[in-house]
Amino acid sequence: MNIIVSQEIESVCPSFVGAAVEAQVVNTPYCAALWDEIHALEARFRQELTTESLKELPGIAATRRVYKACGKDPSRYRPASEQLIRRMLQGKELYQIDTLVDLVNLASIAFGYSIGGFDADKFVGDTLTLGVGREGEPYEGIGRGMLNIAGLPVYRDAQGGVGTPTSDNERTKMTIGTTHLVVLINGYDGNEQRVNANALFIQDLLKKYCQSDGGTVTLYK
């Protein structure tokens, strides 16, 4: 995939850095060893964080700032990483979907970045552009119905929006049959080293749990 960061995003976050992990994978309904990792991280975060202090994690704080700069209320449309960690801290179980979804959620929680996971075979065209959602732009969030993405950062393919830091789109979501995976890491804090570390972490998880060689990592700005 070619990934373009638009002037709209550069103007509100000139330090943005992203990473794309592209890999061939085998998905499964459930992976016990992966959930052992999730529960271990959950226990640690419950010791270290509160629902207020988690907002100051660098990846989350930076994403919230970009939301405000684009005109979106980050407390109403929380970044996915914040949603997931907040749910953990409230003592609620994370939703168990399938190994790919659960793996991407773990990677998002571990580093605090909002991460999009996609079935790349469902993209239209070979280019994704990161821009800002417009008023009235149609967008069906996964499990959320039609979502107002005006003022949200959004990746678009040739057909329209596929991913925001709040929710990915039903059209390009991962399923049990997904074999061609693209994961996008959104580093609105500009920390290239940490974004790359998050990508390497995803590659390691894919090797352990998805019968993958880890695929390739591409950084983009």
Backbone as numpy.savetxt, mean C-alpha at the origin, in Angstrom:
# Nx Ny Nz CAx CAy CAz Cx Cy Cz
6.22 -2.54 -15.61 5.39 -1.33 -15.61 6.26 -0.08 -15.61
5.83 0.91 -16.39 6.40 2.24 -16.31 5.59 3.04 -15.29
6.27 3.75 -14.41 5.56 4.53 -13.38 6.01 5.98 -13.47
5.04 6.88 -13.60 5.31 8.31 -13.73 4.74 9.03 -12.51
5.54 9.87 -11.89 5.07 10.72 -10.79 4.73 12.08 -11.38
3.47 12.48 -11.29 3.01 13.70 -11.94 3.49 14.95 -11.21
3.38 16.07 -11.91 3.73 17.37 -11.33 2.81 17.69 -10.15
1.57 17.21 -10.21 0.63 17.41 -9.08 1.22 16.88 -7.78
1.81 15.70 -7.83 2.40 15.09 -6.62 3.71 15.77 -6.28
4.54 16.05 -7.28 5.83 16.70 -7.03 5.64 18.05 -6.34
4.55 18.74 -6.67 4.35 20.07 -6.10 4.00 20.01 -4.62
3.33 18.95 -4.17 2.96 18.84 -2.75 3.94 17.97 -1.97
4.74 17.17 -2.69 5.71 16.29 -2.02 6.93 16.11 -2.92
7.79 17.13 -3.00 8.94 17.04 -3.90 9.93 15.94 -3.53
9.87 15.47 -2.29 10.82 14.43 -1.84 10.28 13.02 -2.03
9.08 12.87 -2.63 8.47 11.55 -2.76 9.42 10.54 -3.41
9.44 9.34 -2.86 10.14 8.23 -3.49 9.27 6.98 -3.35
9.13 6.25 -4.44 8.34 5.02 -4.42 9.17 3.83 -4.83
8.65 2.65 -4.55 9.31 1.42 -5.00 8.25 0.47 -5.51
8.57 -0.17 -6.63 7.68 -1.19 -7.20 8.37 -2.54 -7.13
7.66 -3.51 -6.56 8.12 -4.90 -6.56 7.23 -5.66 -7.54
7.84 -6.28 -8.54 7.09 -7.04 -9.54 7.59 -8.48 -9.51
6.67 -9.43 -9.37 7.08 -10.82 -9.19 6.02 -11.79 -9.68
6.47 -12.97 -10.05 5.58 -14.09 -10.30 5.37 -14.81 -8.97
4.13 -15.14 -8.64 3.80 -15.67 -7.31 2.78 -16.80 -7.42
2.67 -17.54 -6.33 1.59 -18.51 -6.15 0.86 -18.12 -4.87
-0.41 -17.78 -4.99 -1.20 -17.38 -3.83 -1.86 -18.61 -3.19
-2.12 -18.50 -1.90 -2.80 -19.57 -1.15 -3.84 -18.94 -0.24
-4.84 -19.72 0.20 -5.88 -19.14 1.04 -5.38 -18.67 2.41
-4.37 -19.36 2.96 -3.93 -19.06 4.33 -2.53 -19.59 4.54
-1.73 -18.85 5.31 -0.36 -19.28 5.63 -0.11 -19.06 7.11
-0.02 -20.16 7.87 0.14 -20.07 9.33 1.43 -19.37 9.73
2.54 -19.66 9.03 3.82 -19.06 9.39 3.80 -17.54 9.18
3.13 -17.10 8.13 2.98 -15.66 7.90 2.21 -15.01 9.04
1.16 -15.67 9.49 0.37 -15.11 10.59 1.12 -15.13 11.91
2.06 -16.04 12.07 2.93 -16.00 13.26 3.73 -14.69 13.25
4.22 -14.29 12.07 4.96 -13.03 11.96 4.05 -11.83 12.26
2.84 -11.87 11.74 1.89 -10.78 11.97 1.59 -10.63 13.45
1.33 -11.76 14.12 0.98 -11.71 15.55 2.16 -11.24 16.40
3.38 -11.60 16.01 4.56 -11.13 16.75 4.71 -9.62 16.65
4.49 -9.09 15.47 4.57 -7.64 15.28 3.45 -6.94 16.03
2.28 -7.54 16.01 1.13 -7.00 16.72 1.44 -6.86 18.21
2.03 -7.90 18.80 2.36 -7.87 20.24 3.37 -6.76 20.55
4.34 -6.58 19.66 5.35 -5.55 19.87 4.73 -4.16 19.79
3.89 -3.94 18.78 3.28 -2.62 18.61 2.36 -2.26 19.77
1.68 -3.24 20.31 0.80 -2.96 21.45 1.59 -2.51 22.68
2.87 -2.89 22.73 3.74 -2.44 23.82 4.29 -1.04 23.54
4.51 -0.72 22.26 5.25 0.48 21.90 4.40 1.67 21.48
3.18 1.42 20.98 2.41 2.49 20.34 1.03 2.66 20.96
0.46 3.84 20.72 -0.95 4.10 21.03 -1.63 4.58 19.75
-2.95 4.69 19.78 -3.66 5.15 18.59 -3.34 6.60 18.26
-2.77 7.34 19.21 -2.33 8.71 18.93 -0.88 8.74 18.45
0.00 8.00 19.13 1.42 8.07 18.77 1.71 7.45 17.41
0.84 6.52 16.97 1.10 5.90 15.66 1.04 6.93 14.53
0.30 8.02 14.74 0.21 9.07 13.71 1.55 9.76 13.47
2.48 9.61 14.43 3.79 10.26 14.31 4.83 9.37 13.66
4.49 8.11 13.36 5.42 7.28 12.61 5.72 7.98 11.28
6.99 8.05 10.87 7.36 8.90 9.73 6.55 8.66 8.47
6.36 7.40 8.07 5.61 7.10 6.86 4.17 7.55 6.94
3.56 7.36 8.10 2.15 7.74 8.29 2.03 9.27 8.39
2.89 9.90 9.17 2.83 11.35 9.34 3.00 12.06 8.00
3.92 11.57 7.17 4.16 12.19 5.86 2.96 12.02 4.94
2.34 10.84 4.96 1.17 10.60 4.13 0.02 11.50 4.56
-0.16 11.67 5.87 -1.20 12.55 6.37 -0.97 14.00 5.92
0.30 14.42 5.92 0.61 15.79 5.47 0.26 15.98 4.00
0.54 14.96 3.18 0.22 15.06 1.76 -1.29 15.09 1.55
-2.03 14.30 2.33 -3.49 14.36 2.26 -3.98 15.79 2.49
-3.48 16.41 3.56 -3.90 17.77 3.88 -3.52 18.74 2.76
-2.32 18.56 2.20 -1.87 19.45 1.13 -2.72 19.30 -0.12
-3.27 18.10 -0.32 -4.13 17.85 -1.49 -5.59 18.17 -1.21
-5.90 18.51 0.06 -7.26 18.91 0.40 -8.12 17.81 0.99
-7.49 16.74 1.52 -8.25 15.62 2.07 -8.02 15.53 3.58
-9.06 15.22 4.34 -8.97 15.09 5.79 -8.41 13.70 6.13
-7.17 13.61 6.66 -6.58 12.30 6.92 -7.20 11.55 8.08
-8.03 12.21 8.87 -8.72 11.50 9.95 -10.02 10.87 9.46
-10.52 11.37 8.33 -11.72 10.78 7.74 -11.36 9.71 6.71
-10.30 9.98 5.96 -9.81 9.02 4.96 -8.40 8.58 5.37
-8.33 7.71 6.38 -7.03 7.34 6.93 -6.20 6.53 5.93
-4.89 6.78 5.89 -4.02 5.91 5.10 -4.14 4.46 5.57
-3.98 3.52 4.65 -4.20 2.11 4.97 -3.28 1.63 6.08
-2.02 2.07 6.08 -1.09 1.64 7.13 -1.60 2.06 8.50
-2.13 3.28 8.59 -2.68 3.76 9.86 -3.93 2.96 10.24
-4.78 2.67 9.28 -5.97 1.87 9.55 -5.60 0.52 10.17
-4.60 -0.13 9.57 -4.22 -1.48 10.01 -3.62 -1.47 11.41
-2.67 -0.55 11.65 -2.04 -0.50 12.98 -3.05 -0.07 14.03
-3.90 0.86 13.68 -4.93 1.33 14.61 -5.84 0.16 15.01
-6.19 -0.67 14.05 -7.05 -1.82 14.35 -6.35 -2.77 15.33
-5.06 -3.00 15.10 -4.29 -3.83 16.02 -4.32 -3.27 17.45
-4.06 -1.96 17.56 -3.96 -1.33 18.87 -5.29 -1.29 19.60
-6.38 -1.37 18.84 -7.72 -1.40 19.45 -8.10 -2.81 19.90
-7.19 -3.76 19.71 -7.45 -5.13 20.14 -8.30 -5.93 19.18
-8.44 -5.42 17.94 -9.24 -6.13 16.94 -8.33 -6.98 16.06
-8.83 -8.11 15.62 -8.08 -8.96 14.70 -8.02 -8.32 13.32
-6.87 -8.45 12.66 -6.82 -8.05 11.26 -7.65 -9.01 10.43
-8.23 -8.51 9.36 -8.98 -9.38 8.46 -8.01 -10.34 7.78
-8.36 -11.62 7.77 -7.57 -12.61 7.05 -8.23 -12.82 5.70
-7.50 -12.53 4.61 -8.07 -12.59 3.27 -7.46 -13.76 2.50
-6.20 -13.63 2.14 -5.43 -14.70 1.51 -3.96 -14.33 1.71
-3.05 -15.20 1.30 -1.64 -14.99 1.63 -1.09 -13.71 1.04
-1.40 -13.38 -0.21 -0.87 -12.15 -0.81 -1.38 -10.90 -0.10
-2.66 -10.84 0.15 -3.22 -9.67 0.84 -2.64 -9.56 2.25
-2.59 -10.69 2.96 -2.07 -10.68 4.33 -0.60 -10.26 4.35
0.15 -10.71 3.34 1.58 -10.39 3.24 1.79 -8.89 3.00
1.02 -8.32 2.10 1.13 -6.88 1.82 0.74 -6.08 3.07
-0.28 -6.54 3.79 -0.67 -5.86 5.02 0.46 -5.89 6.05
1.14 -7.04 6.20 2.26 -7.13 7.11 3.36 -6.15 6.72
3.67 -6.08 5.43 4.73 -5.18 4.97 4.37 -3.73 5.24
3.10 -3.38 5.11 2.64 -2.02 5.37 2.74 -1.69 6.86
2.33 -2.63 7.69 2.37 -2.43 9.14 3.81 -2.31 9.63
4.68 -3.15 9.10 6.06 -3.21 9.59 6.82 -1.91 9.36
6.53 -1.23 8.23 7.28 -0.02 7.89 6.46 1.26 7.96
5.14 1.16 8.08 4.30 2.34 8.20 3.96 3.02 6.89
4.35 2.42 5.77 4.00 2.98 4.47 2.68 2.38 3.97
1.89 3.19 3.29 0.71 2.66 2.61 1.18 1.99 1.33
0.81 0.72 1.19 1.32 -0.11 0.11 0.14 -0.65 -0.70
0.24 -0.56 -2.01 -0.78 -1.13 -2.89 -0.31 -2.44 -3.47
-1.17 -3.46 -3.40 -0.86 -4.75 -4.02 -1.85 -5.02 -5.14
-1.35 -5.37 -6.33 -2.21 -5.44 -7.51 -1.95 -6.72 -8.31
-3.00 -7.19 -8.96 -2.87 -8.21 -9.99 -2.49 -7.49 -11.27
-1.21 -7.58 -11.64 -0.71 -6.77 -12.76 -1.35 -7.14 -14.09
-1.88 -8.35 -14.20 -2.53 -8.75 -15.44 -3.85 -8.02 -15.66
-4.33 -7.33 -14.63 -5.58 -6.59 -14.75 -5.37 -5.12 -15.10
-4.12 -4.66 -15.10 -3.85 -3.29 -15.53 -4.18 -3.12 -17.01
-4.63 -1.93 -17.38 -4.86 -1.59 -18.78 -3.68 -0.72 -19.23
-2.92 -1.19 -20.21 -1.73 -0.48 -20.65 -0.52 -0.87 -19.83
0.61 -0.23 -20.14 1.87 -0.58 -19.48 2.43 0.55 -18.63
1.59 1.57 -18.34 2.06 2.73 -17.58 1.10 3.08 -16.46
1.65 3.37 -15.29 0.87 3.90 -14.17 1.36 5.32 -13.90
0.41 6.21 -13.66 0.75 7.60 -13.34 0.20 7.95 -11.97
1.05 8.48 -11.11 0.63 8.90 -9.77 0.22 10.37 -9.83
-1.08 10.60 -9.60 -1.60 11.96 -9.61 -2.49 12.20 -8.40
-3.46 13.10 -8.54 -4.39 13.45 -7.47 -5.81 13.27 -7.97
-6.64 12.64 -7.14 -8.02 12.37 -7.51 -8.82 13.64 -7.77
-9.77 13.53 -8.69 -10.59 14.68 -9.09 -12.03 14.51 -8.59
-12.74 15.60 -8.47 -14.15 15.57 -8.07 -14.94 14.73 -9.08
-15.75 13.81 -8.56 -16.61 12.99 -9.40 -15.92 11.86 -10.11
-14.63 11.67 -9.88 -13.90 10.60 -10.55 -14.37 9.25 -10.01
-14.85 8.33 -10.86 -15.36 7.05 -10.37 -14.23 6.17 -9.83
-14.50 5.59 -8.66 -13.47 4.75 -8.03 -14.15 3.83 -7.03
-14.03 2.51 -7.24 -14.63 1.54 -6.34 -13.56 0.93 -5.44
-13.55 1.35 -4.17 -12.58 0.83 -3.22 -12.90 -0.60 -2.84
-11.89 -1.39 -2.54 -12.10 -2.79 -2.18 -12.90 -2.88 -0.88
-14.07 -3.46 -0.96 -14.93 -3.62 0.21 -15.53 -2.33 0.73
-15.39 -1.24 -0.01 -15.86 0.07 0.46 -16.89 0.70 -0.47
-17.15 0.07 -1.61 -18.06 0.67 -2.58 -17.43 1.87 -3.25
-18.26 2.75 -3.80 -17.76 3.93 -4.49 -17.13 4.89 -3.47
-15.90 5.31 -3.77 -15.12 6.12 -2.84 -14.85 7.49 -3.46
-15.01 8.53 -2.66 -14.69 9.89 -3.12 -13.19 10.10 -3.01
-12.49 10.01 -4.14 -11.02 10.11 -4.11 -10.53 11.52 -4.45
-11.42 12.48 -4.55 -10.98 13.86 -4.80 -10.01 14.28 -3.70
-8.81 14.72 -4.09 -7.81 15.14 -3.12 -6.95 14.02 -2.57
-7.16 12.79 -3.04 -6.30 11.68 -2.62 -5.25 11.41 -3.69
-4.01 11.10 -3.30 -3.07 10.61 -4.30 -3.63 9.34 -4.93
-3.50 9.19 -6.25 -4.07 8.02 -6.92 -3.18 7.59 -8.09
-2.95 6.30 -8.18 -2.31 5.73 -9.35 -3.39 5.43 -10.38
-3.13 5.80 -11.64 -4.07 5.52 -12.73 -3.38 4.73 -13.82
-4.11 3.74 -14.37 -3.66 3.09 -15.60 -4.42 3.73 -16.76
-4.42 3.10 -17.93 -5.06 3.71 -19.09 -6.58 3.80 -18.95
-7.15 3.06 -18.00 -8.60 3.07 -17.82 -9.05 3.99 -16.69
-8.19 4.17 -15.68 -8.58 5.00 -14.55 -7.84 4.62 -13.29
-8.37 5.06 -12.15 -7.70 4.85 -10.88 -7.61 3.39 -10.48
-6.45 3.01 -9.95 -6.26 1.63 -9.47 -5.87 1.57 -8.01
-5.26 2.64 -7.47 -4.82 2.57 -6.09 -4.66 3.92 -5.45
-5.10 4.04 -4.18 -4.84 5.21 -3.35 -4.26 4.71 -2.02
-3.64 5.59 -1.22 -3.13 5.14 0.08 -4.24 4.72 1.05
-5.48 5.08 0.75 -6.60 4.69 1.61 -7.18 3.33 1.21
-7.32 3.09 -0.09 -7.91 1.84 -0.56 -7.55 1.61 -2.02
-7.23 0.35 -2.34 -7.03 -0.02 -3.74 -8.38 -0.26 -4.41
-8.36 -0.41 -5.74 -9.58 -0.52 -6.53 -9.97 -1.98 -6.73
-11.27 -2.23 -6.71 -11.78 -3.59 -6.96 -11.30 -4.14 -8.30
-11.17 -3.27 -9.29 -10.88 -3.73 -10.65 -9.54 -4.45 -10.76
-8.55 -4.00 -10.00 -7.20 -4.55 -10.15 -6.72 -5.27 -8.89
-7.66 -5.66 -8.04 -7.25 -6.27 -6.77 -6.66 -7.67 -6.97
-5.85 -8.07 -5.99 -5.30 -9.42 -5.95 -6.40 -10.41 -5.57
-6.34 -11.60 -6.16 -7.26 -12.69 -5.81 -6.46 -13.96 -5.62
-7.14 -15.03 -5.27 -6.46 -16.31 -5.07 -5.80 -16.79 -6.35
-6.29 -16.33 -7.50 -5.72 -16.74 -8.77 -4.61 -15.84 -9.30
-4.24 -14.80 -8.55 -3.19 -13.88 -9.00 -1.84 -14.59 -9.10
-1.18 -14.42 -10.24 0.17 -14.97 -10.43 1.20 -13.90 -10.77
0.74 -12.74 -11.28 1.64 -11.66 -11.66 1.36 -10.48 -10.73
2.25 -10.28 -9.78 2.04 -9.31 -8.71 2.85 -8.05 -8.94
2.23 -6.90 -8.67 2.95 -5.64 -8.55 2.56 -5.01 -7.21
3.57 -4.66 -6.42 3.36 -3.99 -5.14 4.02 -2.62 -5.21
3.28 -1.58 -4.83 3.79 -0.21 -4.87 3.89 0.35 -3.46
5.08 0.81 -3.10 5.35 1.38 -1.78 5.43 2.89 -1.92
4.67 3.61 -1.11 4.57 5.07 -1.23 5.35 5.76 -0.12
6.54 6.26 -0.47 7.38 6.92 0.52 7.23 8.43 0.50
6.15 8.92 1.07 5.94 10.37 1.10 6.87 11.07 2.08
7.61 10.29 2.90 8.60 10.88 3.78 9.95 11.08 3.07
10.07 10.58 1.83 11.30 10.79 1.07 12.48 9.96 1.53
12.26 8.96 2.38 13.35 8.15 2.92 13.63 6.98 1.98
14.51 7.21 1.00 14.78 6.20 -0.02 15.32 4.91 0.58
16.17 5.02 1.58 16.76 3.83 2.20 15.68 2.96 2.85
14.75 3.61 3.54 13.69 2.86 4.22 12.69 2.27 3.22
12.38 3.02 2.17 11.49 2.51 1.12 12.11 1.27 0.47
13.39 1.34 0.18 14.08 0.20 -0.42 14.10 -0.99 0.54
14.30 -0.72 1.83 14.29 -1.80 2.83 12.92 -2.46 2.89
11.87 -1.67 2.75 10.51 -2.22 2.73 10.32 -3.13 1.52
10.87 -2.71 0.37 10.78 -3.53 -0.84 11.53 -4.85 -0.67
12.71 -4.80 -0.08 13.49 -6.02 0.15 12.77 -6.95 1.13
12.10 -6.37 2.12 11.30 -7.14 3.07 10.17 -7.88 2.34
9.52 -7.19 1.41 8.47 -7.83 0.62 9.04 -8.97 -0.21
10.17 -8.74 -0.84 10.80 -9.81 -1.63 11.07 -11.04 -0.76
11.55 -10.80 0.45 11.84 -11.92 1.36 10.57 -12.68 1.72
9.48 -11.94 1.99 8.20 -12.58 2.30 7.69 -13.40 1.12
7.84 -12.86 -0.09 7.39 -13.58 -1.28 8.16 -14.88 -1.46
9.46 -14.84 -1.19 10.27 -16.05 -1.30 9.83 -17.10 -0.28
9.52 -16.65 0.93 9.16 -17.59 1.99 7.76 -18.18 1.84
6.82 -17.35 1.35 5.41 -17.74 1.46 4.66 -17.84 0.14
5.27 -17.45 -0.98 4.54 -17.41 -2.25 5.26 -18.10 -3.39
6.16 -19.01 -3.08 6.87 -19.79 -4.11 7.44 -18.89 -5.19
8.04 -17.78 -4.79 8.54 -16.77 -5.71 10.05 -16.61 -5.55
10.70 -16.09 -6.61 12.11 -15.73 -6.48 12.27 -14.30 -5.98
11.17 -13.66 -5.66 11.20 -12.29 -5.14 11.04 -11.22 -6.19
11.24 -11.59 -7.46 11.03 -10.63 -8.54 12.04 -9.51 -8.54
11.63 -8.36 -9.04 12.52 -7.20 -9.19 11.99 -6.01 -8.40
12.91 -5.11 -8.02 12.56 -3.87 -7.34 12.98 -2.70 -8.21
12.08 -1.75 -8.40 12.38 -0.52 -9.14 12.01 0.68 -8.27
12.98 1.56 -8.02 12.69 2.80 -7.31 12.28 3.88 -8.31
11.37 4.75 -7.93 10.93 5.83 -8.82 10.65 7.08 -8.01
10.82 8.23 -8.66 10.64 9.53 -7.99 9.87 10.46 -8.91
